[in-house]
């Protein structure tokens, strides 16, 4: 259940309390609307950390690609805190026109991942991601489990669903932006995400495939 707070004094107190408790690290602002995101649970953090490790290992630890966990992405520099989102994993490749301002990036990454937590609105961020130039978005849904891969269409307001995978169908989703595929497999505690490198790294045989379980 969402709560709309119109009392300015209560709004100021709530935001101040979250900042003092260090609970605002994942909060966002959508065109001036303050969005209090749910804190990631242990499973969420495990998935996020494994994705970052798999990507960095797959691209190479000395790769010029920038892999980050949890950054602020805005469509502006001045006044950026009036409109920003916090994807869980991002990849910026050389040539990306986004500008790193330290506290935030002005412009979108080439590829990003959103891990859905209870009550968050990850799919509603897609128009914003289209606007800032994100080329692909992978959404990890956890209730029920599925993977959704979205791609840019050239529209500044929408992204297109490229494919969906579930633990039952084990569908392989192939990215056109990162040299990786993604599949869901049933497992004892939670479904595991198989991340597979589709292009050989430097020094490896052509066609070599390396996989990680997230």
C-alpha positions, 0 to 999 in steps of 0.5 A, spaced: 500 500 500 502 506 497 502 512 502 501 519 499 504 525 504 501 532 503 503 534 510 510 538 509 512 538 516 511 530 516 514 530 510 520 533 512 520 529 519 520 522 515 525 524 510 530 527 516 529 520 520 531 516 514 537 520 513 539 520 520 538 512 520 542 511 513 535 508 511 535 513 505 540 510 500 536 507 496 530 512 496 529 516 489 526 522 487 521 522 481 520 529 478 520 532 485 516 526 488 520 523 493 519 515 493 521 511 499 524 504 496 524 498 501 530 496 503 534 490 500 533 484 504 539 479 504 537 475 498 536 481 494 544 483 496 546 476 494 543 477 487 546 484 486 553 482 489 553 476 484 551 479 478 557 485 479 562 479 480 560 475 474 560 481 470 566 484 472 570 477 471 566 476 465 569 482 462 575 482 465 578 486 471 582 490 467 576 492 462 574 499 460 567 497 462 565 500 468 560 495 472 557 499 478 552 496 484 547 501 486 548 508 483 544 515 482 542 516 475 539 522 473 537 526 466 540 532 469 546 535 473 544 542 476 538 540 480 539 532 479 536 530 486 529 532 483 529 526 478 533 520 479 533 513 479 537 507 483 538 501 479 541 495 482 547 494 477 549 498 471 554 497 466 557 503 462 561 502 456 567 506 453 563 511 448 557 512 453 556 519 453 553 519 460 557 524 465 560 521 472 559 527 477 561 523 482 554 523 486 550 521 480 551 520 473 548 524 468 545 520 463 544 512 463 548 506 462 548 501 456 545 496 461 542 495 467 539 490 472 533 492 477 532 486 482 524 487 484 523 488 492 516 487 495 512 494 494 517 497 489 516 499 482 521 497 477 517 496 471 515 504 472 522 506 471 522 504 464 520 510 461 525 514 465 530 509 463 528 510 455 529 517 456 536 517 459 538 513 453 539 506 457 539 500 451 537 494 455 534 493 462 534 486 465 528 486 471 529 480 476 522 478 479 522 474 485 514 473 486 513 469 482 520 468 479 522 470 472 527 474 468 524 480 463 529 483 458 527 490 455 530 493 449 530 501 447 526 502 441 528 509 439 522 512 443 524 517 449 518 514 453 518 507 452 522 500 452 520 494 449 519 487 452 524 483 448 523 476 452 521 473 459 524 467 462 522 462 468 525 457 472 520 452 468 522 454 461 529 455 462 529 460 456 535 463 454 535 471 454 540 473 450 543 480 450 544 485 444 548 490 449 553 485 454 556 479 451 552 475 456 545 470 456 541 469 462 537 463 464 533 461 470 534 454 473 530 451 479 534 450 486 533 448 493 533 455 496 531 460 490 532 459 483 539 461 480 540 465 474 545 462 470 550 468 466 553 465 460 559 469 457 557 469 449 564 472 446 571 470 448 575 474 452 582 476 451 587 470 451 581 465 450 579 460 445 574 463 440 567 460 442 569 459 449 563 460 454 564 461 461 558 461 466 556 463 473 550 462 477 547 468 481 
